[in-house]
Amino acid sequence: MEKETFDAIVIGAGHNGMALSTYLGKSGWRVLVVERRLEEGGGLSTEHYTRPGFLHNLHSNYHTFVGLCPVYDDLELIGEDGVSYVQPPVQMGSIYEDGTALTIHTDMEKTHASMSRFSTKDADTFMRLYKEVKGFQDLMISTLMYAPPIDVNDITRALSTWKLEQRTEFFRAQLRGMSINDFLNKHFENEKIKAMLAFHAGVCGYYTDLVGLAISFPFMLGKIDNWQISLGGSHRLAHVLWRQMRRNNVTLLPASPVEKILVEGGQAKGVLLTDGREYYADKLVASSVDLNQTFNKFLSPEDVPEETQKIVSEYKYQDGSLFSVHLALHKIPTYKAASFDPDINKAWVLNIGYESLADFENDWKAIRNNQPPEHPRLNVAVNSMFDPTDAPDDKATGLIRVFAPYEIGEQGSGGWESIKDVYMHRCIRKWQEYCEDFTYDDILQAKPYTPLDISSKLTNMVRGDWMVGQIADNNLLSNRPDAKMSQYRTPVKGLYLCGSCTHPHGFITFGPGYNALQVIADDFDLEKWWVDI
Ligand SMILES: Cc1cc2nc3c(=O)[nH]c(=O)nc-3n(C[C@H](O)[C@H](O)[C@H](O)COP(=O)(O)OP(=O)(O)OC[C@H]3O[C@@H](n4cnc5c(N)ncnc54)[C@H](O)[C@@H]3O)c2cc1C
């Protein structure tokens, strides 16, 4: 039987596991990464899902912390032989039933002008809030995002001591008692503007009716103009990470699911793979997968304190998942609403169907009742508008996403198999209603990707939970995944968490992996060669 020893073993080659291992490799450690799937990247997945030549991002499509996250520079991920990102000038758009449209631009004056057509008061409020966030975005990024989380009560106390609460309403403790809906209702009067901003929160994975989530709204507003597309597909970032791993003495074993974490004398010492191979780690094992696999599957009950077992068994997942339709298209659709705002034809992240906060309430209710929203409201993107390499000449690649339940009524998640085609066509027809002359003749192929497909492909996304644990007031910052494990250490000596069940949460941010690195560096006296942000 094969037996090899490394300094560290990382479980899972999603972007968090890949980044953490590269930092450690660059620090001189010998690192092994074991990945269940044949392909590295996890949420960075791009496939010829419909037809050869059409690149479909099966998981993450919209990347957002590019240019703000330190990992891109530290690990030299951007550049000539790295990832190239494009930030579409018309970032987002909403198309409404009455033929009007609202557009969010990288040029905020244009955003203001678009909003002003619905409400000048709201447009002014939006600009005031946006500018406020930008004023302290760097502070928030370095203290709240790319650092092990601090207690939210300490943050509130410090802000009031420094009298910062008076400088901006975003620092006020009362946000902790408000939902995003409450926040929007308090500040804005126009339903369409509220729907646009709530849609942005939904794309970020936030349920707009959960009390306490208003606290995160500043962050979201501050990056409403920072959606970026990875040229050649999101998987390109995984390729570049893999190359940097190799350059830095990191070994990646694909198709190597972990069966057990080996524990000796209360200390994590290595991993046993499902095919019987064993690998050992002198210093640590870091798990980037979900809590359930890490503690209930990989570890024996005698190695996990009862308190931790309880936390894991009670851990909550997002109320719903995502249903996607991937399309190979003959042409890029244009919209009837272009007669109101021509820029809608250039918008990347599109809301088609959410007209008011009530629409979100209805969808969240259906999802919590295990019913796919009867009239799907869509999130649509045609990446080929910005990335000509993602489809053959003169063709285009399209994506529709819908917030959806993991289970279908009594049938459970398997119910998706029987309804996925019908639901896909419902989504396509909804899209067509808003387009100018866009028929089934313009579609070469369409293929659904269900919440069940998500959890089958990425077993760490339990219940198709793309955030790897609920985003809720009691599961954020120093409470994620619980107060004791929020600093990336676990009750098992030498075992760390570095995936999205930890702060900040899912999304392609590198936050969990980067923050776990800071703690590991402290524990092992590693020289912090990376940029101190
Ligand atoms: C449909 C969908 C759409 C999304 N859209 C966006 C978006 O637009 N923008 C965005 O930023 N994010 C998006 N996300 C979320 C994003 O993909 C995830 O939050 C992110 O990938 C989590 O990163 P991670 O490194 O923590 O985990 P992952 O990327 O999930 O990586 C974990 C890795 O661990 C591996 N693994 C699991 N079990 C084992 C095991 N037993 N042994 C070894 N390896 C194992 C998995 O195969 C996987 O490769 C989307 C996700 C989905 C599913």
The ligand as an SDF file (V2000), in Angstrom:
LIG
                    3D

 53 58  0  0  0  0  0  0  0  0999 V2000
  -25.1160   26.5120  -10.0180 C   0  0  0  0  0  0  0  0  0  0  0  0
  -24.1110   27.3510   -9.2550 C   0  0  0  0  0  0  0  0  0  0  0  0
  -23.9290   28.6800   -9.5950 C   0  0  0  0  0  0  0  0  0  0  0  0
  -23.0130   29.4650   -8.9120 C   0  0  0  0  0  0  0  0  0  0  0  0
  -22.8000   30.7570   -9.3140 N   0  0  0  0  0  0  0  0  0  0  0  0
  -21.8230   31.4780   -8.7410 C   0  0  0  0  0  0  0  0  0  0  0  0
  -21.4430   32.7300   -9.2770 C   0  0  0  0  0  0  0  0  0  0  0  0
  -21.9870   33.1750  -10.2930 O   0  0  0  0  0  0  0  0  0  0  0  0
  -20.4440   33.4120   -8.6590 N   0  0  0  0  0  0  0  0  0  0  0  0
  -19.7740   32.8990   -7.5790 C   0  0  0  0  0  0  0  0  0  0  0  0
  -18.8420   33.5480   -7.0950 O   0  0  0  0  0  0  0  0  0  0  0  0
  -20.1130   31.7110   -7.0540 N   0  0  0  0  0  0  0  0  0  0  0  0
  -21.1030   30.9780   -7.6170 C   0  0  0  0  0  0  0  0  0  0  0  0
  -21.3960   29.7380   -7.1500 N   0  0  0  0  0  0  0  0  0  0  0  0
  -20.8540   29.3340   -5.8310 C   0  0  0  0  0  0  0  0  0  0  0  0
  -19.4160   28.8670   -5.8740 C   0  0  0  0  0  0  0  0  0  0  0  0
  -19.2180   27.9930   -6.9430 O   0  0  0  0  0  0  0  0  0  0  0  0
  -19.0840   28.1850   -4.5460 C   0  0  0  0  0  0  0  0  0  0  0  0
  -19.5320   28.9340   -3.4550 O   0  0  0  0  0  0  0  0  0  0  0  0
  -17.5840   27.9470   -4.4390 C   0  0  0  0  0  0  0  0  0  0  0  0
  -17.1940   27.1250   -5.4980 O   0  0  0  0  0  0  0  0  0  0  0  0
  -17.1800   27.3090   -3.1320 C   0  0  0  0  0  0  0  0  0  0  0  0
  -15.7810   27.1630   -3.1740 O   0  0  0  0  0  0  0  0  0  0  0  0
  -14.9950   26.1040   -2.2720 P   0  0  0  0  0  0  0  0  0  0  0  0
  -13.5810   26.1290   -2.6780 O   0  0  0  0  0  0  0  0  0  0  0  0
  -15.2760   26.3640   -0.8400 O   0  0  0  0  0  0  0  0  0  0  0  0
  -15.6850   24.7100   -2.5920 O   0  0  0  0  0  0  0  0  0  0  0  0
  -15.8500   23.9630   -3.9880 P   0  0  0  0  0  0  0  0  0  0  0  0
  -15.6110   24.8560   -5.1140 O   0  0  0  0  0  0  0  0  0  0  0  0
  -17.1570   23.2800   -3.9310 O   0  0  0  0  0  0  0  0  0  0  0  0
  -14.6880   22.8930   -3.9450 O   0  0  0  0  0  0  0  0  0  0  0  0
  -14.7010   21.7920   -3.0670 C   0  0  0  0  0  0  0  0  0  0  0  0
  -13.9920   20.6240   -3.7360 C   0  0  0  0  0  0  0  0  0  0  0  0
  -13.9710   19.5120   -2.8230 O   0  0  0  0  0  0  0  0  0  0  0  0
  -14.1790   18.3300   -3.5630 C   0  0  0  0  0  0  0  0  0  0  0  0
  -14.6520   17.2600   -2.6950 N   0  0  0  0  0  0  0  0  0  0  0  0
  -15.9020   17.0610   -2.1980 C   0  0  0  0  0  0  0  0  0  0  0  0
  -15.9220   15.9490   -1.4650 N   0  0  0  0  0  0  0  0  0  0  0  0
  -14.6840   15.4260   -1.4660 C   0  0  0  0  0  0  0  0  0  0  0  0
  -14.0900   14.2590   -0.9160 C   0  0  0  0  0  0  0  0  0  0  0  0
  -14.7890   13.3700   -0.1900 N   0  0  0  0  0  0  0  0  0  0  0  0
  -12.7720   14.0200   -1.1440 N   0  0  0  0  0  0  0  0  0  0  0  0
  -12.0330   14.8780   -1.8800 C   0  0  0  0  0  0  0  0  0  0  0  0
  -12.5520   15.9830   -2.4510 N   0  0  0  0  0  0  0  0  0  0  0  0
  -13.8560   16.2640   -2.2460 C   0  0  0  0  0  0  0  0  0  0  0  0
  -15.2100   18.7380   -4.5990 C   0  0  0  0  0  0  0  0  0  0  0  0
  -15.2490   17.8330   -5.6860 O   0  0  0  0  0  0  0  0  0  0  0  0
  -14.7260   20.1290   -4.9800 C   0  0  0  0  0  0  0  0  0  0  0  0
  -13.8260   20.1000   -6.0600 O   0  0  0  0  0  0  0  0  0  0  0  0
  -22.2800   28.9150   -7.8380 C   0  0  0  0  0  0  0  0  0  0  0  0
  -22.4400   27.5720   -7.5020 C   0  0  0  0  0  0  0  0  0  0  0  0
  -23.3500   26.7910   -8.2000 C   0  0  0  0  0  0  0  0  0  0  0  0
  -23.5020   25.3500   -7.8270 C   0  0  0  0  0  0  0  0  0  0  0  0
  1  2  1  0
  2  3  1  0
  2 52  2  0
  3  4  2  0
  4  5  1  0
  4 50  1  0
  5  6  2  0
  6  7  1  0
  6 13  1  0
  7  8  2  0
  7  9  1  0
  9 10  1  0
 10 11  2  0
 10 12  1  0
 12 13  2  0
 13 14  1  0
 14 15  1  0
 14 50  1  0
 15 16  1  0
 16 17  1  0
 16 18  1  0
 18 19  1  0
 18 20  1  0
 20 21  1  0
 20 22  1  0
 22 23  1  0
 23 24  1  0
 24 25  2  0
 24 26  1  0
 24 27  1  0
 27 28  1  0
 28 29  2  0
 28 30  1  0
 28 31  1  0
 31 32  1  0
 32 33  1  0
 33 34  1  0
 33 48  1  0
 34 35  1  0
 35 36  1  0
 35 46  1  0
 36 37  1  0
 36 45  1  0
 37 38  2  0
 38 39  1  0
 39 40  1  0
 39 45  2  0
 40 41  1  0
 40 42  2  0
 42 43  1  0
 43 44  2  0
 44 45  1  0
 46 47  1  0
 46 48  1  0
 48 49  1  0
 50 51  2  0
 51 52  1  0
 52 53  1  0
M  END
$$$$
